[in-house]
């Protein structure tokens, strides 16, 4: 049973790492930042967030590696 628990923890860690590398956790980080700064405006929806992020990347293409 300990082996299964250890494997589960390892898989969760790998999953969290990959989400960070791929940027999938960006929206969660945005929400944490939004809440932490005490912004009065409502946070963007996930769809709005990703649209804004890609629009900013398109306006500033040298900010990307590829």
Secondary structure, 3 states (H helix, E strand, C coil): CHHHHHHHHHHHHHHHHHHHHHCCCHHHHHHHHHHHHCCCCCCCCHHHHHHHHHHHHHHCHHHCCC
